[in-house]
Amino acid sequence: MAKISEVEKFRKLIHRGFYRDALSISNKQLKRKNLTENNYVTYKTNEIKILLYQGKNKKALQETDVLIDRLTKIKAKISHLKIFDLLGEVFLRTGDLERGQHYVEQGEELYKLEFEQSNKHPNCYASLLLQKGSIYNLMEKKKDSIKYLNKSLSLSEELDNDSIRILCINQLGIYYGRLGDLFKSKNYFEDGLSLSEKSEYKFGLLLCKSNLGYIHFVLGNINLAEKLTEECISLFLDSENIPSAATAYINLGNINRAADRFIDSYYYYNKSLQLRKSLKNELYVAESLYHLIILTVENQMETYAKANLEQLSLINDRTKITFIEQYYHLAQGYVKKTVGTIKEKKEAIRNFDIIINQKIIDNELTVFALLNKFDILLEDLSLSKSDEIFPKLADLSKKLTDIANDNNSSSLFAETYILKSRLALIEGNHSYAEELLYEAKSKIKDKNHDKLNKQISLEIELLNKHKIQISDSEKTDTADLDDFIGKMSKRQTFITKESQGELIDYLNDLNHDVNNHLNTIIMFCELMIMDNKINMEFLEKIIKKSKQTSSLFKQGLRYIEAGELLNLENGIDLNLIVEMVRELIVPRKVNFVKTDLPKVNCDREKIKQLFSNLFENAIIHGNPKSLKVESKEAKTHWNIKISNDGAIIPKNLRNKIFDRGFSTRKGNMGLGTSIMLKISESHGWNLTLEDNNLTTFVISIPK
């Protein structure tokens, strides 16, 4: 077997994420007096890249200056090409986009002049194209960005260069995610993840996995998003990849904000801010400040929000980077809208219009601007009753609905319906307002969007109070009230003695578990009071216990609601439900097979939850290569089999699988499978676990 050279060994260590070992080799080799010019550039450029991955930007920039000084003394043009490629990445990661653009364009000119005709060093050219596409993406030059990223991807595929190919795929996922094409973005990240696993490219694997977690969050798959993101953070920190860990903390902050866990969300946003400040990258510091401002304004921390807004304003004045300007205008607009005077609220519309009227911008930021402008105009309409406002609201409503449809975004649908219901209420159409609110509730049911759920419940409560205040002489409105009460009465669950006993048993268990968690939280708080100082380790344990307590209540609510049919419909096509759930939850690397499924009478949202739980359990616990859903018709019923080839459920656990409280995970109430069973039984269906070599659940549906 041929001996592996030190350079090759060095490259493989970087590829697999062993940065300390790689740096040890480069430090040793760079001290050699007889080191060739080409090897010097290879070791030095990769050493700087490792420093960037680890977030040691100051040292990376110092070493970069050394390399730039030496550039004039280096004769080989290929070495110049490698250095230009590196400089593009250095200034991309440190936020100096114009300087990064300058160097990659110099590199491109050099390649075309010296190497294009002879087709030499195409790998270096592919990397240059990747840097150029990535920089243009952040500079809002979308057409140029997609052009260079696709060009780099095509070339890296020809060259069979997995590292560049994976980084291109990751950037394309980011590109389409920012445009709002979430399913295309999800597909790119899943492809990148699969290719990274095959090629053992650890850096690419973590990037794609972390970004995939974010996309699942936007799609409403909160549990899966949280699991993927938490896995990535520990791995990023282990490999000292601080910039990526900081981004993952932002994602965890977003997840916890959606779940209405303020303390957790604040902790993760602040953690991200501190890491990014240590990196001295103002672009990413601005993003962390933006998220903290929105969170603190929402939670009446006005002084803190304004202090962070002042920091963001200073960064914006210094840098004039498009992204930072967008963050600043959105944050300033949100502060004015939420805690400002009437005059400031009208000024906030100008902030939001700056974002809305830009032709090519980040889809997530656009949505935030649209929602907030809609909200301000609604308030203005309720005060002025001006006819001029209605067309503006109709235009905003159409834009939001189009974006929600394009992305199949459950949370955006819900937020749009809430605003439209307020408009209907102002117009006096109480029945339509109520329909919109319940439609909003159904869109996010079982999605862990606690914050939105609370908001919808409050809107329904306010609507109810408003309707009760209506005069008896207003017959139409009285009819609306009767209709509302009728609908509410249909939503009550009939509790038998048997189910009441089961509920009491469950509540006793819940009481015991919650008290255990609360006592632990109290203990850590008392210890900090005794020491008269903040203990970060205790705070982290308090947050962990708080999350577990919150999870107990959420699981409990799902368990209690599982047997309640709110909206039984005829002829629901199971094919459509299964395809929708598969698109949201099942990764592309998992081979998914489905036969034709029947149309049945069911509560559509509950059956979506049933299949979501089945698929999510298979993915999280089984890690399968294939998942199959097949239907077999008998005389009196259909059998729907859901099987996967992942980890088998041990025989000694099969009899307990549907028991309430059973779980293989510590700290989990074990309600997932019992919820599936309750949903099935409430429909008159039967759910069983087959005893065979695969994990196979069978749903038996009477005809």
N, C-alpha and C positions, 0 to 999 in steps of 0.2 A: 504494500500500500504506500502511495506517494505521501511524503511528509507535507503536512499543511504549513504554509508559510506563516510568519508572525502577522503579516498584514491580513491574510485570509482569516486567521484565528480572531484577530481584532474585530474584523467586520462581522463575523458570526456572533461574537459576544454582544455587540451592539444590537444586532437583529433580534436576539432572544432576550434583550432587556437586562443583561448583566453589565451594567454601566461601571460599577466599581472595578471589576476585573479588567474591563476594556481600558479604563483610564490608567490602571496600573501598567498595562502594556505600553500605552502611548507615552506615558511619562518616562519609562525606561528607554524606549526607542528614540524619543526626541533628544535625549542626552548623547546619543551616539554621534561621533564626529564624522563617520563615513556614511551617514544616512543619505540616500539619493534624494534629489530634489522632488521627484514624484512621490516617494514615500513620505517625505516631510509634509507635503501638502495634504496627503491622505490622512495621516495621523492628526495633523493640526486642525483640519476642517471638521473631522469627525469628533475631535475632542471638544471643539466649540459647540457642535450640535448637541453633545451630551450635556454640556453646561446649560444650554437653552432648555432641554427637556427637563432638567432639574430645577429650572427657574433661577439659576445663578447668572442673571442677565448682566450685572455689572462686570463680573469677571469675564463673561463671554464677550462683552464689548471691548474690554481691555485687550484680550487675546486677538480680537478682530483687528484692532488698531495695529498690533504687532504684525499681523499678516498683511495688512494694507501697506505698511511701511516696507515690507519685504517684497511686495508685488513687483516693484520696479527692478529688483535684483534677480527675479526669477525669469529664466529665459523661455522655458517651454510654454507654448500657447495653451496646451491642454491644462496645465496647472492654473493658468489665468482663468480658464473656463470654469474649473472646479471652484475657484475662489469667488468668482462672480455669482455662481449658483449659491454658495454658502452665504454671501453677503445679502442676497435676496431673502433667504430664510431668516438671517439674523435680524434684519430690520423689519421683516414681517412680524416676527414674534415679539419684538420690542416696541412695536407700534409706530415706527418711523416709516410710513408707507411710501412716501415720495422718494426717500433715499433707497428703499428696497426696490421700487420700480426702476429707478435710475440704473442700478447695478444689474438687474436681470435683463434690461434692454441692452446694456453694454455686452452682456454675455451672449445674448441672441445675435447681436451684430457680429461678434467675434466668431461664433459658430458658423454663421452663413459665409463669412469671409474666408475662414481657414479650413473648415472641416466638411461643409455640406456637400461639396462636389465629390469628395472621396468617401463620403458616408462613414467617417470616423467618429468615434466617441458619441454614439447616439443616446447612450444611457444618461450622460451628462446633459444632453440637450433636452431629453424627456423631463429631467428634474427641473431644469430652467423653466420649461413651459408650465410645469406644476406650480412653481413659485409665482410665476407671472399671473396665472389664472387665479391663484389664491389671493394675491395682492389686489387684483382688479375686483374680486368679489367683495372685499372690504371697502374698496374705494367707490362702490356702487356702479362700476362699469360692467353691468351684467352681460351684455352681448359679448364683450371682449373676454370676460371671465369664462363663460361657457365654451367659447371658441377654443381657448388655450387649454382648458381642462380636458375637453374631449380629444384634442390633438395629443396631449400628453398621455391620456389613457390608451388611445389607439397605438401610439408608439411603444408604450411600456408592454402592451399585450404582444406586439410583434417581437419584442426583445425578450419576452418571458421574464420581465423584471417585476417580481411580486411586490417588492417594497414600494416602488413608485406607483404601481398599479393600485395597491390598497390605499395609499394616501390620496390618489386621484379620486377613487370611489368614495372615500370619506368626504372629500371636499365637494363632490357632486351631491352627496346626501345633504350636506350643509346648505348648498346652493338651492336645491329644490325645497328643503325645509323652510328656508327663509322666504321663498316665493309662495309657500302655502300648499305645495303639492306633497302632502304628508305621506301618502302611500308610495309615491315614487321615491321619496326620501327614505322611507322605511326599507324599501327593497334594496336601495344602494347600501345602506348600513348593514343589512343582513348578508348581502353578497360580500362586503368587505370583511365582516366577522368570520364568515365561512372560509374565505381565502386566507385570512390571518391564521386561523386555527390549523389549516393544512400546511402553511409555510412556516409555522412557529414564529410569526412576526409579532412579538409581544406588544410593541408600541402601537402598531396598527390595530391589533385586536382590542386593546383598551380604548382607543379613540372611538372605534366603531361601536363598541358595546355601550360606552357612555352616551354617545349620541343617539343610539337606538333607545336607550332608557328615556331620553328626553322626548323622543317622538311618541313613545308609548304613553308618556304623561299627557302630551297634547291630545292624543287620541282618546284619553280617558281611562287607560289601563293603569290605574294608580299603583296597585300592588306590584305588578310586574315592573313598572318603571322604578319604584323604590328599591326593589330587589336588585335589579341590574346596576343601578347607580351606587348603592351601598357597596356592592361587590367591587366596583371599579375604584372607588375612593381608597379602600384599603390597599389595593394593588398599585394604584398610582403612588401612594405614600411610601409603600415598600420599595418601589423603584426610584424614589426621590423625584418623581415627575410632578413638581409642584404646580405648574400652570394648568395641567389637566385636572389635578385634584381640586384646584380652585374653581374651575368650570363645573365640575361634578357637584361641588358644594352649592353652587348657584342652582343647579337642577334640583337638588334635594330641598333647597329653600322653596322653590316653586311648588314642588310636590306637597310639602307641608303647609304652604299657604293655601293651596286648593283644598286641603283637608282641614282647614281652619285651625291649624296648630301654630299659634302665633309664636310661642316661646321657641319651639323647634325651628320654625322658619327664620326667625330673627338670629338665632344661634348660627345657622348655616350660612345665611347671607353675610353676617359679620365675619365668620371664619374665612369666607371667600375674600372679603375686602382686605382683611389683614394679610393674607397670603399674597394677594395681588399688589398691595402696597410694598411688600418686601421685594417684589419683582421689579418695581419701578416701571410698570407698564400702564400708562395713563388711559389707554383705550379700554383696558379690562377693569381698571379701577373705576372708571366712569360707569361701566355696566353694573358693577356691584353696588355703587352708590345709588344708581337709579332704582334698583330693586329694593334697597333699604328705605329709600324715600317713599315709594309707593306703599310699602308695608307699614311704615310708621305713621303715615297720614291716615291710612285705614284704621289704625288702632289709637287714634287721638294723641299721638306723640308729636304734636305740632312743632315744638321747639327743636327736637332732635331732627325732624324732617327738614326744617329750614336751614339748620346748620350743615347738613349733608348737601342740600341744594346749593348753598354758598360754595362748598368745595367743588361741586360739579360745575358751577358757573366759572370758577377760576381755571379749571382744566379745559373747559370749552374755549375760553378766551385765549389760552396758551396754544392750543393745538389746531383748532379749526378743522378737525376731522369730521367727515359727514356723520358717521355713526354717533360720535360724542354729541354733536349738535342735536341729533334726533333724541337721544336720551335726555338731554337738557330741556328741550322744548316740551317733551312729554311730561317730565317730572315737574317742571315749572307750571305747566297747564293744569296738572292734577292737583298741585298744592293750591293754586288759585281757585280752582273749581270746588275743592272740598272745604277749605277753611277761609276762603277769601270773601270780600264784599261783593255786592251785586255787580259793581263796575268791574272788579277783578275777574268775576266769573265770565263776563262777556269778553274780557281780554284773553281768557283761557281758550276761547274758540279759535283765536288767531294762532295760538301755539299748536292746537290740534290740526288746524288747516294746513300749517306748514308741512306736517307729516302726510296728511291725506292728499294734498295736491302735488306731491312729488311723484314723478312718473314711475320710478323704479326704487322701491323701498322694501324694507323688511316687513313681511306679511303680518307677523305678530304685533309689531309696533303700529301698523296701520289699523288693525282691529281695535287695539286699545284706544287709539285716537278717535275712531268712528263711534265706539261705544260711549265715550265720554262726551263727545260733541252732541250725540243723540240725547244724552241725559240732561245736558245744560239746556238744549232747545225745548225739551219737555217741560222743564221747570219754568222756562220763559213763557211757554204756551199756557201753562196753568195760571200764570199771573196776568198775561196780557190778552189771551184768546185771539191773537193775531192770525188772520187767514194766511199771511205770508209764510208762516212757519210750517204749515202742513206739507207743502211740496218739498221743503228741505228734509223733513222727517221721512217722507216717503222715499226720497232718494237715498238717504242713509240706510233705511230699512232694507231696501233692495240690495245695496252693496254688501251689507252684513249677511243677508240671507244667501246671496250668491257665494260669498266666501265660505260660509258654513256648509253649503251644498258641495262646493268643490272639494272641501277637506273632510267631509263627513264628521265635522267637529261637534260632538254632543254638547260640550260646555258652551260653545259659541251659539249654537241653536238656543240653548236655555237662556243665555244672557240677552239674546235678541228678542225672544218671546217675552221676557220680563219687561223690557222697555216698550214693546208693542202693546203689552197689557196695560201699562200705565197710560199710553196714548188712548187706548180704547176707553179707559175709565174717564179720562178728561172729556172724551166725546160723549160720555153717558151710556156707552154700550157695555153694561156690566157682564152680560152673559158671555160675550166674546172675550172680555178681559179674563174672566174665570177660565174659559176653555184654554186660553194661551198659557195661563199659569200652570194648569194641570198637564198641558203638553210639555212645558218646560221641565216639570218634575219628572215626567216619564223619560225624557231625553237623558237625564243624568242619574236615573235610578240605578243603584248598585255600582256606581262609578267612583265612590269615595269622595265626591265633591261636596264635603260637608258644608263648606262656606256657602256655596250656591244653594244647597238644600235649605239651609237656615234662612237665606234671603227669600227664597220662594215661599217658605212657610210664613214668614213675616208679611209678605205681600198678600197672601191669601187671607191672613188674619185681618189686615187693614181693609181689604176688599169686603170681608164679611161685616166688619163694623160699619163701613160706609153704607152698605146695603140695608143694614138694620135701621140706620138713621133716615131712610127714605120715607117720605110721607105716604100714608095709606091712599091718598088721592091719586098718586102717580101709579096707575094700574100696570103699566108696562114694567116699571121697576119692581113692583110688588111681585109680578109674575117671575121676574128674574130671581128674586129672593127665594120664592117657593121652589124654583128649579134648582137653585144652589143647595137648599136644605135637603131636597130630594136626592141630589147626587151625593151629598155628604153622608146621608143615612145609608146609601148603598155601600159605602166604603167601610162600614162598621163590620167587624168580624163577629160571628156568632160563636160564643165560647161555651162548649159543653163542659160537664163536670170533669170528664176525662182530660180534656185539653187544659182546663183550669188547674187541675192537679199537676199536670206536666209543667205548666207555666210557673206555678209556685215553686216546684223543685228547681227549675232552671234559675229563677230569681234568687233563691237561697244560695245556689252555687255562685252566681254572679256577685252577690253581696260579699261572700267569703273571699273571692279572688280580688275584688276591687279593694276591700279593706286591707288585704295583705300589701297591695301595691301602695296604697295611701300611707300606711304605717311606715313603709320603707322611705317614702318621700319625706314624711315628717321627721324621721330620724336624721336623714342627711341635712335637712334644713336646720334642725336643732344643733347639730354638730358645728355647722358653719357659724351659727349665732354664738355658740360657746367660744369658738376660736376668734370671733369678730373679724372674719375675713372671708373673701370669696375663694372657694376651692373648685378649680375647674374639673377635677376628677369627680367630685360630688355632683357638680352641675350636670355633667354628662350622664351620670347615673340617674339623676332626677328626671332628665329629659327622656331617657330610655324607659323608666318606669311610667312616666306620663303617657308616652306613646303606647305602651302596653295596655294601660288603663283605657285610653281612648279606643284602642282596637277592641277591647272587651265589649264596650258599649256598642260599637259599630256592628260587630259580629252578632251581638245579642239582638239588635234591632232587625237585622236581616233574618235571624232565626224566627223571631216572633212574626215578622211580616211574610215569611215564606209560604205559609198556608193560606194567605189572604188573596183571593182572586179579585182584582180591581176592574179588569176590563176583558171579559171573555168574548172572543170574536170567533166567527165561523170561517172555515176554509183558509186557515193560515198556512202558507207554503213553508214547510220546514227547510226546504232547499235554500230559500232566501235567508232565513235566520242563520243557518249553519255557515253559509258563505260569508255573511257579514261578520260573524264571530271569528271565523277562520282568518279573515283579512286583518282583523284587529289583533289577534293573539298568537296565531301559529307562525313561527319564523319560516322564512322561505326554504331554509336548509332542511326542514322537516318535510318529508314526502307525504303529501296529503292526498288521500283517496276517498272519494264519496260516490256512492251509488244514488239513484233517484229516490227521493224521500217523499212521503205522502203529504197531503194537505189535511190539517186536523183542526179541531175546535180547541182553542187555548187562549190563555193570557199571554200575548206576544212578548211583553217585557219580562215576565217570569221565565218563559222558556228560553229567552236570550240569556238570562242569568244562569239557567240550568246548564246550557251548553258552554257558557263562558267558564263556569266552575269546573266542568268536566275537562275542557281543553287546557285551562290554566294549571289544574292539578297535574295533568299529564306532562306538560312542559316543565313545570318547576320541580316536581318530584321524580319524574321518570326519565327526563332528558332523552326522549326517543328519537330514532332516525325516521320513523314513519308513524302516521296516525290515520286511522281508517274509520269512516262512518258509513255503515251499510244498513239497508232496510230489507227485511224479509216479511212477506205477507202470509198470514194464516187465515183460516176461515173466520175467526172471530176477532182477530187483532193483528197489529203490526208489531214486529220486533225491530227496534233500532239498536244496532250494536256499535259502540264506540270503543275501539281497541287501539293499543299502541305497543310498540316493541321495546319500550324502555324498561327501567328497573321494575321487577316484579314485586307485588305486594306479598310479603311473607305469609305463609299459610296460617301461622298462629295469630295473625292480625286480621285475617279476612272476615271472621265472624264479628269483629268489633268495629268494622270500618264505618258503619252508619250510626254507631252509638253517639249520642250527644256527649261531648266532653272528651271523646277520643281524639288524640293527636300524637304524631311522632315528633312534633317540634315542641321544644321547651317554651313555656310561656304562651302557648296558643290554646284557645278555649276548645278547639276541635269541633267547630260548628259547620265547616264547609260541606262535608258529605251529608251531614244531617239536614242541612238546608236543601240540598239537592233532593233528598228523600221527601221532605215536606212539600216541596214544589210539585214533585211527581204525584204524591198521594192526594194533594188538593185538586188535581185534575182527574183523579180516578185512574191514574197510571201506576205502573209497578216498576220500580228501579231495583236491579239486582247486580251483584258482581259475580261473573262466571268463574268457575274453578278450572282454569286451563293454563297453558304456557304463556299466554299474553295477559296483559291487564285489560280486561274487557268488561265494560259496564253495559247492561242491557235495559232499555226502556221498552216496556210492553204497553202498547196503546190500544185500548178497545175500539172497535169500529163503531 
